[in-house]
Amino acid sequence: MKTEEISFKAINVNPFLQGARSFIAMQEGGNGLSHTRFLQNTTIGIAPKATFARSKADLCESIFLEVTEGFLLYYGPVLLGEKLLRGIYSKNLSENLKNMVSKPATELLKTPSAANKRLLPVKAALALSFMAIPLGQFVTTFAKNLFTLKLFKQGNFDNIANLDKSKKIDEETNKRVEKSAYKNIKRAIAVYGACLAASALLLVKGKNSKLLQHLSELVLAPGTKLFKNGTKKAEFFNKYFSLDFKDNNGKLAHSIGQLMPCALIGGSGYLMAARDRGKQNFLETLSTVPLMALYLLFGNELLETGFKKLLLRNGKCKDLINDKLEVVSMENLEGFAKKLSGQKGVEFKQMYNKLLKQKIFISGVPLVLGIGVMGFFMAGMSRFFTKMRYNHAQKRRQEQKNTQVKTDFAFKALKKAKPFSNFAF
């Protein structure tokens, strides 16, 4: 990274390119996943919701939820795993093994050794302790309900979303929302207590227990444990279902696999918290959360891959993208530009600026498209359909009411007329 910083100072570019260059370098760094996903989460979450905010309560709870959840989800794993728990959990390991705690379990399992018996339980204990993040995300959704309830005295989504213009405070709904929030927060704390207990068991008994060894492998490398190593199934499960931390030059960093429990547990929290506040909140959440989760897990990567294929098919940016769809990293861009400028007889600075613009284009377009489609489009459409569903429900309710009034009136009229009073049976 030092080489990268020196290069940035040596090559002067305009402020826009400089800012984009710094962002891509950060994105490609060890904690790039955290920075990039946090930017996507907050941008996709806050900006569109602020644009389409339906009330002050709607705006404030969106900001509270997105910022709190973003920091928890994308920076919490590193703070919890690397800064807080790594030293505590690995204190009984030798110095050599302490340095290997960050090495991915998939790499360790390629060469079975006695060291793995000590390392894997420690890594699995760290992985289970990570469950504080998805459970914290679960808690945040109910904390959001309490936040809106305490600040705006509103627990009914129809009022929060300005669907019901009466703005009446529904005390019964408020009490139900508050009671459910506290109950589910306590449940999450209890579940995390069980995770910590399992972590303690792994630390104490893991190195001498075959059962706990198997459990450690399943938690850290489910693909390797369940399928033949090297197969697509093994790679897929290791990538998306492993709770193991990513290795960032010897430090623990956020991994893609850690996003999966966040999507599942956090998503269930979204739906449960929405259900407490009414049918419209639940339906709106049900229509957006699964798509958002899928996009954050798979969508951006698929979008980037598709875009690079499109560029290659049209002969664009072919100097930076190879046949395997690999792109020259920002760290190596200066050296690559020097080599290419010599081969093509072009001034170095001119070649560097050309490649830098292409690099920004390759990385930026999928990000902007993702923000535009998953952010503004979904926020606008979800609010449109929520309003339409509410109006439709109100119309049906009114029609049923009118039908009931007509039926009651006809029944009363019939009863008053006594049409069969002159007939003898």
C-alpha positions in Angstrom: 0.0 0.0 0.0 3.0 2.3 0.5 3.8 2.0 -3.2 0.3 3.0 -4.0 0.5 6.1 -1.8 3.8 7.3 -3.4 2.3 6.8 -6.9 -0.7 8.9 -6.0 1.5 11.8 -5.0 3.8 11.4 -8.0 1.0 11.4 -10.6 -1.2 14.6 -10.6 -4.7 14.2 -11.9 -7.8 16.3 -11.6 -9.8 16.2 -8.3 -12.5 14.0 -9.7 -10.1 11.3 -10.9 -8.1 11.6 -7.7 -11.2 11.0 -5.6 -12.3 8.1 -7.7 -8.8 6.7 -7.7 -8.6 6.8 -3.9 -12.1 5.2 -3.5 -11.2 2.3 -5.9 -7.9 1.7 -4.0 -9.8 1.6 -0.8 -12.3 -0.8 -2.3 -9.6 -3.2 -3.5 -7.8 -3.1 -0.1 -8.2 -5.7 2.7 -11.2 -3.9 4.2 -12.6 -2.9 0.8 -15.7 -5.1 1.3 -16.6 -3.2 4.4 -16.1 0.2 2.9 -17.9 -0.6 -0.4 -20.8 -2.4 1.1 -21.2 0.3 3.7 -21.3 2.9 1.0 -23.8 0.8 -1.0 -26.0 0.2 2.1 -26.2 3.8 3.2 -26.6 5.2 -0.3 -29.1 2.6 -1.4 -30.9 3.0 1.9 -30.8 6.6 3.0 -30.8 8.8 -0.2 -33.8 7.2 -1.9 -35.8 6.9 1.3 -35.1 10.5 2.1 -36.2 11.5 -1.4 -39.5 9.5 -1.0 -40.0 10.1 2.7 -43.6 10.2 3.6 -43.3 11.9 7.0 -40.7 13.1 9.5 -41.1 9.8 11.4 -40.5 7.8 8.2 -37.4 9.9 7.4 -35.9 9.7 10.9 -36.4 6.0 11.4 -34.9 5.3 7.9 -31.7 7.3 8.8 -31.5 5.7 12.2 -31.9 2.2 10.8 -29.6 2.5 7.8 -26.7 4.2 9.6 -26.9 2.0 12.7 -27.2 -1.1 10.7 -24.5 -0.1 8.3 -21.8 0.5 10.9 -22.8 -2.7 12.8 -22.9 -4.9 9.7 -19.8 -3.6 7.8 -17.4 -2.5 10.6 -18.7 -4.5 13.5 -17.0 -7.8 12.4 -13.5 -6.3 12.4 -14.0 -4.4 15.6 -15.4 -7.5 17.3 -13.1 -10.1 15.8 -9.8 -8.4 15.3 -9.8 -5.7 17.9 -11.7 -7.3 20.8 -11.8 -11.1 20.8 -8.8 -12.3 18.8 -6.4 -11.6 21.6 -8.6 -13.1 24.2 -9.5 -16.3 22.4 -5.9 -17.0 21.1 -4.1 -16.2 24.4 -3.3 -19.9 25.0 -1.8 -20.4 21.5 1.9 -20.3 20.7 3.1 -17.1 19.0 3.4 -18.9 15.6 -0.2 -20.2 15.9 -1.5 -16.8 17.0 -0.2 -15.4 13.7 -2.1 -18.1 11.8 -5.5 -17.3 13.3 -6.3 -15.1 10.4 -5.4 -17.7 7.8 -8.6 -19.0 6.1 -9.8 -22.4 7.3 -10.1 -23.5 3.6 -6.3 -23.1 3.3 -5.6 -24.8 6.6 -7.7 -27.8 5.7 -5.7 -28.4 2.5 -2.8 -29.7 4.7 -4.1 -31.6 7.8 -1.8 -31.1 10.7 -1.7 -31.2 14.5 -1.8 -27.4 14.5 -5.3 -27.4 13.0 -6.6 -29.2 16.1 -5.7 -26.1 18.1 -6.4 -23.5 15.5 -9.7 -24.5 14.1 -11.6 -24.5 17.4 -10.3 -21.0 18.1 -11.3 -19.8 14.7 -14.7 -21.4 15.1 -15.2 -19.7 18.5 -14.4 -16.4 16.9 -16.9 -17.2 14.1 -19.7 -18.0 16.5 -19.0 -14.9 18.5 -19.4 -13.0 15.2 -23.1 -13.9 15.5 -23.4 -10.7 17.6 -23.5 -8.9 14.3 -26.6 -10.5 12.6 -28.3 -10.7 16.0 -27.5 -7.1 16.6 -29.0 -6.3 13.2 -32.1 -8.3 14.3 -32.3 -6.1 17.5 -31.8 -2.9 15.5 -35.1 -3.4 13.6 -37.0 -3.6 16.8 -34.9 -0.7 18.3 -36.1 1.3 15.3 -39.7 0.6 16.2 -39.0 1.8 19.8 -37.2 4.8 18.5 -40.2 5.9 16.4 -42.6 5.0 19.2 -40.7 7.1 21.8 -39.9 10.1 19.6 -43.2 10.3 17.6 -45.6 8.3 19.7 -46.5 6.3 16.6 -46.5 2.5 16.3 -49.1 2.2 13.5 -47.4 2.2 10.1 -50.4 3.7 8.4 -49.8 6.9 10.4 -46.0 6.8 10.1 -46.2 6.4 6.3 -48.9 9.1 6.2 -51.4 6.7 4.7 -53.9 7.6 7.4 -54.4 11.4 7.4 -56.1 11.4 10.8 -52.8 11.1 12.6 -54.5 9.5 15.6 -52.4 7.8 18.2 -53.3 4.2 18.4 -52.5 3.3 22.0 -53.4 -0.4 21.6 -51.0 -0.8 18.6 -48.3 1.2 20.4 -48.5 -1.1 23.4 -48.3 -4.2 21.2 -45.3 -2.9 19.2 -43.5 -2.0 22.4 -44.1 -5.3 24.1 -43.0 -7.3 21.0 -39.9 -5.2 20.6 -38.7 -5.8 24.1 -39.6 -9.5 23.9 -37.6 -10.1 20.7 -34.6 -8.1 21.9 -34.5 -10.4 25.0 -34.7 -13.4 22.7 -31.7 -12.2 20.6 -29.7 -11.6 23.7 -30.5 -15.2 24.9 -29.5 -16.7 21.6 -26.2 -14.8 21.6 -25.6 -16.1 25.2 -25.8 -19.6 23.7 -23.3 -18.7 21.0 -20.9 -17.5 23.6 -21.4 -20.7 25.6 -20.6 -22.7 22.5 -17.5 -20.5 21.8 -16.3 -21.2 25.4 -16.8 -24.9 24.9 -14.8 -24.9 21.7 -11.9 -23.0 23.4 -11.8 -25.3 26.4 -12.6 -28.8 24.8 -12.1 -28.2 21.1 -8.6 -29.5 20.7 -9.4 -32.9 22.3 -12.9 -33.5 20.9 -13.5 -35.0 17.5 -17.1 -33.9 17.5 -16.1 -30.3 18.2 -13.4 -30.6 15.5 -16.1 -31.6 13.0 -18.3 -28.7 14.2 -15.4 -26.3 13.7 -14.8 -27.4 10.1 -18.6 -27.2 9.4 -18.7 -23.6 10.7 -15.6 -22.4 9.0 -15.5 -24.4 5.7 -18.9 -26.0 5.1 -18.2 -26.6 1.4 -15.0 -28.5 2.1 -16.8 -30.5 4.9 -19.9 -31.4 2.9 -18.7 -31.7 -0.6 -15.6 -32.9 -2.6 -12.9 -30.3 -2.3 -12.4 -28.2 -5.4 -15.9 -28.7 -6.8 -18.2 -25.8 -7.6 -20.5 -26.7 -4.8 -17.7 -26.7 -2.3 -16.5 -23.3 -3.5 -20.0 -21.9 -3.4 -20.7 -23.0 0.1 -17.3 -21.9 1.3 -17.8 -18.5 -0.2 -21.4 -17.7 0.9 -22.0 -19.9 4.0 -18.7 -19.8 5.9 -18.6 -17.8 9.0 -14.8 -17.6 8.8 -13.1 -14.1 8.7 -11.2 -13.0 5.7 -7.5 -12.6 5.9 -6.4 -9.0 5.5 -2.6 -9.2 5.6 -2.6 -11.1 8.9 -5.7 -9.3 10.3 -9.3 -10.5 10.5 -11.6 -8.7 8.0 -15.2 -8.9 7.0 -15.9 -11.8 4.6 -18.7 -12.4 2.1 -19.9 -15.5 4.0 -20.6 -13.5 7.0 -23.2 -11.5 5.0 -25.4 -14.6 4.7 -26.5 -14.9 8.4 -27.0 -11.1 8.4 -29.3 -11.4 5.4 -31.3 -14.3 6.9 -31.4 -13.3 10.6 -31.6 -9.6 9.8 -34.2 -10.1 7.1 -36.4 -12.1 9.6 -36.1 -9.2 12.0 -37.2 -6.8 9.4 -40.3 -8.9 8.6 -41.2 -9.5 12.3 -40.8 -5.9 13.3 -42.9 -4.8 10.2 -45.6 -7.3 11.0 -46.0 -5.7 14.5 -46.8 -2.3 12.9 -49.5 -3.5 10.5 -50.3 -5.3 7.3 -49.1 -2.5 5.0 -45.7 -2.4 6.6 -45.3 -6.1 6.4 -46.2 -6.2 2.7 -43.9 -3.3 1.8 -41.0 -5.0 3.7 -41.8 -8.4 2.1 -41.6 -6.9 -1.3 -38.2 -5.2 -0.8 -36.0 -6.9 1.8 -35.5 -10.2 -0.1 -34.5 -8.4 -3.2 -32.1 -6.1 -1.3 -30.5 -9.0 0.5 -30.0 -10.9 -2.8 -28.5 -7.8 -4.4 -26.0 -7.2 -1.6 -25.0 -10.9 -1.6 -24.9 -11.6 -5.3 -26.2 -8.7 -7.4 -23.2 -6.4 -7.5 -20.8 -9.2 -8.4 -23.1 -10.4 -11.2 -23.5 -6.8 -12.4 -19.7 -6.3 -12.5 -19.2 -9.6 -14.3 -21.9 -8.9 -16.9 -20.5 -5.4 -17.5 -17.0 -6.6 -18.1 -18.2 -9.3 -20.5 -20.1 -6.6 -22.4 -17.0 -4.4 -22.6 -14.9 -7.2 -23.9 -17.5 -8.2 -26.5 -17.4 -4.6 -27.8 -13.7 -4.3 -27.7 -13.6 -1.7 -24.9 -11.0 -1.5 -22.1 -9.3 -4.6 -23.5 -5.9 -3.4 -22.1 -7.2 -3.7 -18.5 -9.5 -6.8 -18.7 -8.1 -10.2 -19.6 -9.9 -13.3 -20.9 -10.6 -14.4 -17.3 -12.4 -11.1 -16.6 -9.6 -10.0 -14.3 -8.9 -6.3 -14.1 -5.5 -4.7 -13.3 -5.6 -3.6 -9.7 -5.1 0.1 -8.8 -1.9 -0.9 -6.9 -0.4 -2.2 -10.1 -1.8 0.4 -12.5 1.3 2.6 -12.5 3.6 -0.2 -13.4 1.3 -1.5 -16.0 0.9 2.0 -17.5 4.7 2.3 -17.7 5.1 -1.1 -19.4 2.2 -0.4 -21.9 3.4 3.2 -22.7 6.9 1.7 -23.6 5.3 -0.9 -25.8 3.0 1.5 -27.7 5.4 4.5 -27.7 3.0 6.7 -25.8 3.8 9.3 -23.1 3.5 7.7 -19.6 1.2 10.3 -18.1 -1.1 10.1 -21.1 -1.3 6.3 -20.9 -1.8 6.4 -17.1 -4.7 8.8 -17.3 -6.3 6.8 -20.1 -6.1 3.6 -18.1 -7.2 5.3 -14.9 -10.4 6.6 -16.6 -11.1 3.1 -17.9 -10.5 1.6 -14.5 -13.0 4.1 -13.0 -15.5 3.3 -15.7 -15.2 -0.5 -15.1 -15.7 -0.1 -11.4 -18.1 2.8 -11.3 -20.8 1.9 -13.8 -22.0 -1.2 -11.9 -22.0 0.7 -8.6 -24.0 3.6 -10.0 -26.5 1.3 -11.8 -26.9 -0.7 -8.5 -27.6 2.4 -6.5 -30.0 3.7 -9.1 -32.0 0.5 -9.7 -31.9 -1.0 -6.2 -32.1 2.4 -4.5 -34.3 5.0 -6.1 -36.4 2.6 -8.3 -37.2 0.2 -5.5 -37.8 3.0 -2.9 -40.2 4.8 -5.2 -42.0 1.7 -6.4 -42.4 0.2 -2.9 -44.0 3.4 -1.7 -46.2 3.7 -4.8 -47.5 0.1 -4.4 -48.0 0.6 -0.6 -50.2 3.6 -1.2 -52.1 1.7 -4.0 -52.6 -1.3 -1.7 -53.8 0.9 1.1 -56.2 2.8 -1.1 -57.5 -0.5 -2.5 -58.0 -1.9 1.0 -59.8 1.2 2.1 -62.1 1.1 -1.0 -63.0 -2.6 -0.4 -63.6 -1.8 3.3 -66.0 1.0 2.3 -67.7 -1.2 -0.3 -68.2 -3.9 2.4 -69.5 -1.3 4.8 -72.0 0.1 2.2 -73.2 -3.4 1.4 -73.7 -4.2 5.0 -75.7 -0.9 5.4 -77.9 -1.8 2.5 -78.4 -5.4 3.8 -79.3 -4.1 7.3 -81.7 -1.5 5.8 -83.4 -4.2 3.6 -83.8 -6.5 6.6 -85.3 -3.9 8.8 -87.7 -2.8 6.0 -88.7 -6.4 5.5 -89.2 -7.0 9.2 -91.3 -3.8 9.5 -93.6 -4.7 6.5 -94.4 -8.2 7.9 -95.3 -9.6 4.5 -96.5 -13.0 5.8 -98.7 -11.7 8.6 -102.0 -12.3 6.6 -101.2 -15.9 5.9 -102.5 -18.6 8.2 -100.4 -21.8 8.5 
